[in-house]
């Protein structure tokens, strides 16, 4: 019998190990910790600057993230859509959600202790007939501080709460198709 195996619907997730995050970490954390406006902390143990001014953006995106991801951005013909920082402490997290239907969602683990925190949990986007007990329906990668996780924006994901008092800080961002590069 001649047979071939077709892997028809793979879902690529990328884990990028960056270089030099320690040079930028303090700057980002100082920007977050020194933010006096209470609207950046809508509930206990949670910080977000989504949709708000971000004094760190030019340095963190322009000097660190964008150069680190330049090959990925070029190969996928994408550009930055939006970016924000979030910090979780003591049972704070973010429920299961997805972003836009195209492009990529990304997480830079800016302040992350693998002994205290979980990385972003990703959920399988379709039923797998080979997994009849549905035991492999989610995946939480092992990440290190300074790494960037990239996954399709339509993929369900969540930030699982931890009971740690050690902050977990991320920079989340979305990459969208750069229409100016379309032929």
N, C-alpha and C positions, 0 to 999 in steps of 0.2 A: 504494500500500500504506500502510495506517495501522499504525503500530507505536509501542509504548511500551517504555521500558527500565525494568526493575525492579532496584533495588539492594537485593536481598533480605536479605543477611546482613552488613550493615556492622558493623564493630567500632570503636567510638569510643575514641580515646585522647586524653587532654587534657594539654596542656602549659601550666602556669600560671606566668606571670612575676610574682613577688612583689615587694613593695616593703619596703625596710628590713632585709633580711637582715643587712647589715653590722653592725647594732646588736646582733644576737644571736649571730653567728658565734663571736666570742671566748669567750663564756660557754660555749657547747657544747664547743668544742675544749679549753678549760681543764678542763671536767668530765671529758672523755675522757682527756686527757693526765695529769691528776692522780689517776687511779684507780689505787690501789696494789695492789688485789686481782688476782693473776695469773690467776684464773679468767676475767677479762674478755678475756684474750689467750690463747685456747686453742692457737694456733699462731703461728709467726713471721710478722710482717707483717699480723696480723689482730686486730681488736678487735670485740667484740660485747657488748652488754648485754641481749640478748634474754632475757627471763625473769628479769632481775636488777634490783635497785634502780637507778633512774635519777634522780639528783639534778637533772638538767636538765629533766625532763619537764614540770613545771608551767609553767615559764617558756617553753620552746620550743613546746610544744603550746598551752598556754593563752593565752599572750600573742602568739604569732606565727602558727603554722600554722592553728589553728582560726579566728581572725579572717580570715585570708587566704582560707580555703576556705569561709567561711560561706555564700555563695550556692550553691556546688556541693553542700555537705552538705544544705542546705535543699531544693534541687531534686531531689536523689536520695533524700531521706528516709533518710539514713544517719547513723551515729554511729561514734566511734572504737571499734575492737575491740582492737587492740594496737599498740604502737609500740616501736621500738628504734633504737639507733644502731649503725652499723658503720663500720669504717675499714679500708681495704686499702692495703698498701704492698708494692711489689716482688713481682710475680707472684701476689699473693693476689687471689682473686676468689670467686665463688660459682657453682656449677654450675647448669645449666638446671633450673628447678623452677617450680611454681605454688603458689598459696595455696588458699584455700577456694573452693568452687564458685559462690558468689555474692558480690556486693559488689565493692569496688575495692581494689587494691593501689596504694600511692603511694610515691614516692621524692622526698625533698627533697635536692637536691645541695648539701650544706652546705659542703664544701671540694672544689672541682672545678676543674681546669685543663684546658680543652679541647685544649690542645697536648700534654698528658701522659696523659689518661684518655679512656675511652669511657663514654658513658651506658649505661644499662640496655638490653640488646638484647632486643627483643620478637620472638616467633616467630608467624608466621601460624597461626591456629587451625584452618584447614581447607585442603584441596587446592583449587587454583585451576586449572580446566581451560584457562584462557587463558594460564597460565604453565607450558607443557609442560616446560620445562627447570628449573623450580623455582628460578629465579634470584632471585625476590622473596619467599623464604620467611622472611626475617627483616628487621628494621628497627632501626637504632640512631639515635635522634634526636640532633640537635645541641642540646645544652642549655648553659645558663650556670649558674654558681654562684647559688644562691638560688632556682632554678626548681624546680617540683614537677611530676613526671610522674605521671599517674593513668591506670590501665588496669584492665580487668576482672581480678579476682583469679584467674580460671581460666586466664588467658593464660600460656603458657610464657614465661619470661624468664630472663636470667642477667646477672651482673656479670662482664664479660670482664676477665681479668687484664691488667695493664699491667706493663712492666718498670721503671716509674718508681719512684724513691725519694721522690717527692712524694706525700704521703698523699691518698687519695680518701676523703672522709668523707660518709656519707649518713645521713639519718634515714628509715627505712622505717616504713610503717604501713599498717594495713588498716582500711577502713571497711565496716561491715556494715549490713544493713537495720535501721532503728530500728523495731521492732515496735510501740512505743508510738504511732507516727504512722500506723499502718495503719488504714484506715477499716473 
